[in-house]
Amino acid sequence: MKILIVDDSPIARKMVRASIPPSHKGHEFFEATGGRDSIEKYKLINPDLVLMDLTMPDMDGREAIEAIKKIDPAARIASISSNSQTEVIKSVIEKGAFTFIKKPINAKTITEVLEKVEADLNS
């Protein structure tokens, strides 16, 4: 599976990658440094899963989700944020994310997301 990790913070991208359990380490990982970069990388890589931070300076995650979904309506995007207010979660789902992951990410949550995407890919 190709996974695109999108966050303006290199430390946050590293933490996302580190939260993926060893049983899922066989995936290909790519990184984008912001919303605009995520759109360009999406076009080049065509990842199976995008792990998208919400708060980024150049283009926020909601805008990037919306842009990617216009390119590929079947894109699988999981939104990641420490802001887990109901309105925030609702807005990212409306933009096209299939799930919301609250920071800090833990292995159980990321495993559930990976398994859902794998099941979707195999169906």
N, C-alpha and C positions, 0 to 999 in steps of 0.2 A: 504494500500500500504506500502511496506517495502522500506525505503529510506536509502541508505548508503551515509554519508557525509564524504568526504575524504579531509583532509587538515592537514598539519603538525602543524598548529597553533591552539591551543585550543580556542583562542578568535575568530578566523575566523570560526571555526566549530560552535561556539555559535551564531555568527552573521548570519550564513546561516540558522540555525534553527529558530532564532528570526525573520527572514524575511518571514517565512511561515505564511500566514494569518490564523486567528482563524478558518476560514471555512475549513481549511486543517489540523487542528491539530490532527485529529484522526489517523494519520499514525504512523507506527512504525519507530523509528529512530535508526540508528546504526552509529557508527563512526569508521573511520580508520585514523591512524596518519601519513600515508605516502603511497607511491605507492606500495611498497611490502606488507604492511599490508592490503591495499585495495584488493589485489589479494586473499590473504588468507581469508579475511572476505567475499569476494564475493562468494567464494567456499562454505563457511559455511552457509551464510545467503540466498543466491540467491535473492538479492533485485530486486524490480521492477524498481528502479531508482537509479543511482549512480550520485552524484553531486561531480565532480572531480576537485580539484585544479590542476593547471598546474605546479607551481613551488614548488618542494619539494626536500629536500636534498638527500634522499636515492634512489629514482627513480622518475623521473618527470612524470607528468600526461599523457603525450603522450605515454610513454613506458607502463604505467599501463593500459591505454585505449587499447592499442594494445594487451597486455597480456590477459586482460579480454575478449576481442572480440574473441581471439583464444579459450578460454574456452567456451564461449557462444556467438556465432555470433548474437544472438537476444538481447544481453544486451543493455539496454537503458542508455546511459551515456551522461550527460550534462557536458561540460567542463566549468570551472570557472577560470577567470583570470582578472587581471587589465591590462594586455597587450592585447590590442584589435587590434593589427596590422593585416592587411589583411593576411599576410603570416602565422601568428600564427593561426588565425581562420581556414584558409584553411588546415593547417597541422593537426589540431585536428579532423576536419571533415573527412579528408582522413584516419586517424587512426581508425575512427569508432564512434566518438561522433555524436549524432544526432542534437546537438545544442551547441551554445556558449553563455555563460552568462558573461557579463562584471561586474567586481566588481566596486563599491559596489553593492551588490544584492538588488533589491527592490521588494516589495510585488507583483507588477504588473507582472514583469518578471517571478518570481518564480511561480505565479499562472498560467501563460500561459504554462509553462513547465509542471506543475502538471496536468493541464487539458488535455494537449496533451498525456501524458502518460496514464492517466485514460481512455481517449477515445480509445487509442491503446489496453489497457487491456480489455476493454469491447467490442471490435470488433471481 
